[in-house]
Amino acid sequence: MGRFAVLATGLMCSLLWPQAQAGSVIVPGIGGDLAIPVESYREKTFSEVIRQQYDFSCGSAAVASLLSYHYGHEVTEQEVFRSMFALADEEKVRREGFSMLDMKRYLELEGYQADGFRMGLAGLREQVRLPVIVLINIRGFRHFVVIKGISDQEVLVGDPARGLKAYSHGEFGEYWDGTAFVIRSHLREGRATFRSDGDWPALARAPVGSGIRELPGAHTLPYWPSSREW
């Protein structure tokens, strides 16, 4: 597109939308201007996920999302990050990111019982029925996300780097080994917010592997197996 075309396109947009601000668009009308509330697509995809702010903070952002949107415990990523960082091996965190053990220690101080375990998607949906944090592995890059719901066909994921995503069971299974991290206490709160009907909010459905090398927080993280089962 040439410079003239770009300028013309910009001019046309300015004529159609003479004034646009975050949160609203002013539309001209016969009886006067009309303010219409708007929400960007990017904002919608992060409506139930806390966006990670650092390259190695997907773990702290996942914990903050889990507490804020599923347990009524509003907390920022920065608050979780500072607390988890103070309890962890700083050099290891800078090199590899947070581990599930770091999450467990932080949550215990906040009054939650949490553990790692192994179970398939069917077990999570039918038996556990709780939002969980999982570690996905895509071509060697490991990244923490929150499973917010599981329907008959899809998995609703809250990704701290990319927002809300929905994947088929088969697709998600290619990147997840069945290891999950769950809050075992406060069951009533967790189960009240777990979705299983497939009625997902506005979200993106792009393949999980696309653009992974540009994904903030996609790095090699320590694997933390556990013999504890649900």
C-alpha positions, 0 to 999 in steps of 0.5 A: 500500500502506497503512502497516498493510500495509507493517508487516504485510509486514515482520512476516511477513518477519521471522517467516519469516527471523528473522535475515539477514546478508550472505552467509547466511540463518538458516532455523529447523529441527527440529534447529536453525537452518540457515545457507544461503549466499546471493548477492544478484541484484545481486552476481551481476550484478557477479560478473565486472565491476568496478563504476564508482565515479564518474560519469566512470569507466566507462573505468577500471572497464572496463580494471580488469574486463578485466585482473582477469577476463580476464588474471589481473592483479588491479587495482582501479578506483581504482588504474587511475583514479589511474594513467590520471588522472595521464597524462591531461588532467585537465579533459578527463577531468572533462568528457568521461571517459577516452578509448581513448587514455588506456587505451592509455597506461596499458596500455603502462606495465603491459606490454600492447600495445593498440590500437583497430580496427574489426570486426563481431561475426562477426569478433570471434567468429571471428577475434579471439576476445578480450574487448574494450572497446567504446564504445556510444552510446545516444541521444547518451550514450556508455559504455564496456563490455566484450564478454566473449563472443559466441555465435551469437545473443547478446553477453555484456557486462560493464557497469561501471554495470549488471553482466552483460548479454546482448543479441541481435546486432541490438540490440547493433548499434544502439548500437555502431559497430564500433570496439573496443579490444583487448589485442594481446599476451597472446593465450593469456590473453585467448582462454582467457577469451573465451566463444563457446558462449552458456553465460552466467553469471547476468545481466540481460536488460533492454533496454540503453536502459532507464534510460540517463539515470540510468546512472552514467558515461553521458556524451559521450565523445571518439570515438577512431578508428583506421586500424589493423585486426586 
